[in-house]
Amino acid sequence: MQTFLQLVAHDLYSKIGNDLSRTVLVFPNKRANLFFNGYLAGESDQPIWAPAAMSISDLFQKLSVQKTGDPIRLVCELYKVFKEETQSQETLDDFYFWGELLISDFDDVDKNMVDADKLFSNLQGLKNLMDNYDFLDKEQEEAIRQFFQNFSIERRTELKEKFISLWDKLGSIYHRYQENLTELGIAYEGMLYRNVIEQLDTERLKYDKYIFVGFNVLNKVEHQFFKLLQDADKAMFYWDYDIFYTQQIKKHEAGEFLKRNLQDFPNELPDSYFDSFKTPKNIRYISASTENAQARFLPEWIRTTFSNSECEEKENAVVLCNEALLLPVLHSIPQEVKNVNITMGFPLAQTPVYSFINAAMELQTNGYRSDTGRFTYEAVSAILKHPYTQQLSTHADSLEDELTKTNRFYPLPSELKQDDFLSNLFTPRSGIKDLCDYLVGLIKDISILYRKEGEYNDIFNQLYRESLFQSHLKINRLYSLIESGELNVRTDTLKRLISKVLTASNIPFHGEPAIGMQVMGVLETRNLDFRNLVMLSLNEGQLPKSGGESSFIPYNLRKAFGMTTIEHKNAVYAYYFYRLIQRAENITLLYNTSSDGLNRGEESRFMLQLLVEGPHEITREYLEAGQSPQSNQEIQIEKTPEVLRRIYRAYDSSNPKSVILSPSALNAYLDCRLRFYYRYVAGLKTPDEVSAEIDSALFGTIFHLSAQLVYTELTANGNMIQKEDLERLLRDEVKLQSYVDRAFKKELFKVAPEEKPEYNGVQLINSKVILSYLKQLLRNDLQYTPFEMVAMEKKVSEEMTIQTGQGPFTLRLGGTIDRMDAKEGTLRIVDYKTGGSPKTPANIEQLFTPSETRPNYIFQTFLYAAIMSRKQSLMVAPALLYIHRAASESYSPVIEMGEPRKTKIPVNNFAFFEDEFRERLQALLEEVFDEKEAFTQTKDIKKCSYCDFKAICKR
């Protein structure tokens, strides 16, 4: 296979000879020159004086007296002109991102040598003078006519008024902006190009011959430049194409611009060299279900390609239409590939320094509340967990644990400054200069990690060192613009700017470009040919890229004035695609069939076009992952000697370290034996989390504490609760709120009682709901007065002996009773409930029978009643007080039992039920400790929905 650059090297050598010192080669990009020099060297046995080589943008830069300006500074300069010309009060923050859009439009205006005065003239004048615009061809005239059909000047809207008022100023903004930039000696690219072409003197050019190789779409400036050099007999043109899309198919977008170029600037090579497309090709279309699946296919492609052909490594290319696939592709390249050249840079956005800078900016902007002087836990946690923080501070882990344990979701800076690095990290910064200074300081701190002598050869350390250098460079550039007063924006705009600048940065891979298999993006393939080719992510939206770029100049006006339109871009991508495959022998094209995000799961239009119009046989295949669906196996934990030893040791009352077996544990066993094992035998717990959210459990805890605080104060001088006490308290809402605040401070905020609670919106609503529940409790108790408050949040327990396979075993049962009060010889065991609905068990047996409707709250209250029946002489009455349902006058907390649709029996005296309850409780405990009874999963899947261990069970 003869490549295009080989043909050019041979032809150029035969026409000019050994001395190419007065010759310059101009390529669309720099990469082609490296390959070209190799081919040129092969043309002669003698040393050759190589020609100079540069890209078209480098050539214009060398011919210009101006320098290309820094993109951010260019926007700042435009903003100054915009404010002067429009007298607008718009801030740089609001202007910045559409200022970039305006520069892009000006760039296009200049590269296509548009008469800016005519384009930006008054729209009414443009319409009136349309007939006199003899510079327009018929198609352009039609485009302007269409614009005015769709844009009626007479029927004005507010939006249209704004557009027209700005449009009328754009001409003067354009000219003033260019004047200011000229004074500063800088320019945007289009302005620089236009200035060069308007002042070009071909007699004073440095080289005798300018060789233009492999161009496609030319803007007006480039066209004019080529024309001037052609007229001065200083230019030679080498175009790469195929007669398939320039001659055989009359209207093919890939050849649309080539045909004009060939006509205006004849090719040095004859047509006979450009009939490769029809040669035999092995073309495969492969569909994949995901992006990464395509990368996983690479090892197979490499093995078959390398074994079936005698070609060199450099004749193979992996082309990524979606450059985000770079990392998966690099991980997929097998060891048999000895040399790889990666033309794309490594994205800075995928390095640790980028995530660290982002976390630091988030901490100082959205993560800091200047009104309260506190950070948010989310922002603090994100940066404490970052590997760099962990390496630079020995306190990072312990600080994170402490914040989690104390639920500090709004920590103070003083709490976080536990060493020098953390002091710097958690010092609040205000202002954009201060923020840049802060980031530069942090980058310097991180750089210490990469100064160890032995780590210089580590490939990742080299990459991360380079990413630190790049980040330092970019932020310093912004810092100098801020210091000079050019850039004056809000911190949130600076944050977006830094993120944008860093995201656009790549770290180049170092290597020998002309050796090894090539991994490249579509743009890097220009002028290069490969024998074996695989293209990944060849989807509609990736090639051609979806959507036109935003522009302030309407489409029809762009078209009328010969500016770049979406059709130009589609034609460019069509050319890249067809030119790349025209000489290849083995072509494998992969696309993603899943439709997620912007990807519609559709193959590229070029693949469909090749299928319909192409002369070759194409095979269709699809990638299928070799996976078999996993079936979840039932989990069953047998009571092995080790498990029995653990359970006996945990609950043996003779062991001083034993724990009390609570009603919650027994409820867990009845609901799911396996959950009981995980939680109460294996001792697994869900990790602590810091959350400003209030779940139902925390809501209940705060209400319980609020009620306890109320009655602790009421019983300070005696346990009797009188009606007047409750009436007085119900009138004092401020005092009631103070009890709720104290409960929030202890259970949620974890701050000292004297600190003021910092409620967010949802927390404040929850606080008001708990206050209303507290009032409801007091109103209910008002009806029950007078009564004696016996205890609040009282821990109780009882020893119980059961028979096991290892003989008698004594354990302790018990827990915490929410409240006990006494009246008229009855001790009431009250359990507060802030959620759920009252249930009526048919009998005692139902409390011990696992089912979806088993009344577990009643089981708990009955267990406490059984314990208290043996600890004092009063009659015991268990009660469940559902606060959220207690507003109705007929509400009673008394538990009732009985069959459905039959008379219910109130449980006013637990003595009638105690014997049966204890008998069944004894049987349940003996089952728990029975070595033959395994810990199994529940049959009721609904119980798994909110289980802490469902990830282990995979249910």
Secondary structure as GFF3:
##gff-version 3
##sequence-region A 1 955
A	DSSP	alpha_helix	4	16	.	.	.	ID=ss1
A	DSSP	beta_strand	23	27	.	.	.	ID=ss2
A	DSSP	alpha_helix	31	41	.	.	.	ID=ss3
A	DSSP	beta_strand	52	55	.	.	.	ID=ss4
A	DSSP	alpha_helix	56	63	.	.	.	ID=ss5
A	DSSP	beta_strand	67	68	.	.	.	ID=ss6
A	DSSP	alpha_helix	71	86	.	.	.	ID=ss7
A	DSSP	alpha_helix	92	111	.	.	.	ID=ss8
A	DSSP	alpha_helix	116	119	.	.	.	ID=ss9
A	DSSP	alpha_helix	123	128	.	.	.	ID=ss10
A	DSSP	three_ten_helix	130	132	.	.	.	ID=ss11
A	DSSP	alpha_helix	138	150	.	.	.	ID=ss12
A	DSSP	alpha_helix	158	184	.	.	.	ID=ss13
A	DSSP	beta_strand	186	187	.	.	.	ID=ss14
A	DSSP	alpha_helix	189	199	.	.	.	ID=ss15
A	DSSP	three_ten_helix	202	204	.	.	.	ID=ss16
A	DSSP	beta_strand	209	213	.	.	.	ID=ss17
A	DSSP	alpha_helix	220	231	.	.	.	ID=ss18
A	DSSP	beta_strand	235	238	.	.	.	ID=ss19
A	DSSP	alpha_helix	243	243	.	.	.	ID=ss20
A	DSSP	pi_helix	244	248	.	.	.	ID=ss21
A	DSSP	three_ten_helix	253	255	.	.	.	ID=ss22
A	DSSP	alpha_helix	256	264	.	.	.	ID=ss23
A	DSSP	three_ten_helix	271	274	.	.	.	ID=ss24
A	DSSP	beta_strand	282	288	.	.	.	ID=ss25
A	DSSP	alpha_helix	291	308	.	.	.	ID=ss26
A	DSSP	three_ten_helix	313	315	.	.	.	ID=ss27
A	DSSP	beta_strand	316	320	.	.	.	ID=ss28
A	DSSP	three_ten_helix	323	325	.	.	.	ID=ss29
A	DSSP	alpha_helix	326	332	.	.	.	ID=ss30
A	DSSP	beta_strand	340	342	.	.	.	ID=ss31
A	DSSP	beta_strand	346	347	.	.	.	ID=ss32
A	DSSP	three_ten_helix	348	350	.	.	.	ID=ss33
A	DSSP	alpha_helix	352	364	.	.	.	ID=ss34
A	DSSP	beta_strand	368	369	.	.	.	ID=ss35
A	DSSP	beta_strand	374	375	.	.	.	ID=ss36
A	DSSP	alpha_helix	377	384	.	.	.	ID=ss37
A	DSSP	alpha_helix	387	392	.	.	.	ID=ss38
A	DSSP	alpha_helix	396	405	.	.	.	ID=ss39
A	DSSP	alpha_helix	413	416	.	.	.	ID=ss40
A	DSSP	alpha_helix	420	425	.	.	.	ID=ss41
A	DSSP	alpha_helix	432	447	.	.	.	ID=ss42
A	DSSP	three_ten_helix	448	450	.	.	.	ID=ss43
A	DSSP	three_ten_helix	453	455	.	.	.	ID=ss44
A	DSSP	alpha_helix	459	483	.	.	.	ID=ss45
A	DSSP	alpha_helix	491	503	.	.	.	ID=ss46
A	DSSP	beta_strand	506	507	.	.	.	ID=ss47
A	DSSP	beta_strand	517	521	.	.	.	ID=ss48
A	DSSP	three_ten_helix	523	525	.	.	.	ID=ss49
A	DSSP	beta_strand	532	536	.	.	.	ID=ss50
A	DSSP	alpha_helix	555	560	.	.	.	ID=ss51
A	DSSP	alpha_helix	566	581	.	.	.	ID=ss52
A	DSSP	beta_strand	586	592	.	.	.	ID=ss53
A	DSSP	alpha_helix	605	613	.	.	.	ID=ss54
A	DSSP	beta_strand	618	622	.	.	.	ID=ss55
A	DSSP	beta_strand	636	637	.	.	.	ID=ss56
A	DSSP	alpha_helix	641	651	.	.	.	ID=ss57
A	DSSP	alpha_helix	663	671	.	.	.	ID=ss58
A	DSSP	alpha_helix	673	676	.	.	.	ID=ss59
A	DSSP	pi_helix	677	681	.	.	.	ID=ss60
A	DSSP	alpha_helix	696	714	.	.	.	ID=ss61
A	DSSP	beta_strand	720	721	.	.	.	ID=ss62
A	DSSP	alpha_helix	723	731	.	.	.	ID=ss63
A	DSSP	alpha_helix	733	744	.	.	.	ID=ss64
A	DSSP	pi_helix	745	749	.	.	.	ID=ss65
A	DSSP	alpha_helix	761	784	.	.	.	ID=ss66
A	DSSP	beta_strand	787	804	.	.	.	ID=ss67
A	DSSP	beta_strand	807	823	.	.	.	ID=ss68
A	DSSP	beta_strand	826	833	.	.	.	ID=ss69
A	DSSP	alpha_helix	844	847	.	.	.	ID=ss70
A	DSSP	alpha_helix	856	869	.	.	.	ID=ss71
A	DSSP	beta_strand	875	882	.	.	.	ID=ss72
A	DSSP	three_ten_helix	883	885	.	.	.	ID=ss73
A	DSSP	beta_strand	896	897	.	.	.	ID=ss74
A	DSSP	beta_strand	905	906	.	.	.	ID=ss75
A	DSSP	alpha_helix	911	928	.	.	.	ID=ss76
A	DSSP	beta_strand	935	936	.	.	.	ID=ss77
A	DSSP	three_ten_helix	941	944	.	.	.	ID=ss78
A	DSSP	alpha_helix	950	953	.	.	.	ID=ss79
###
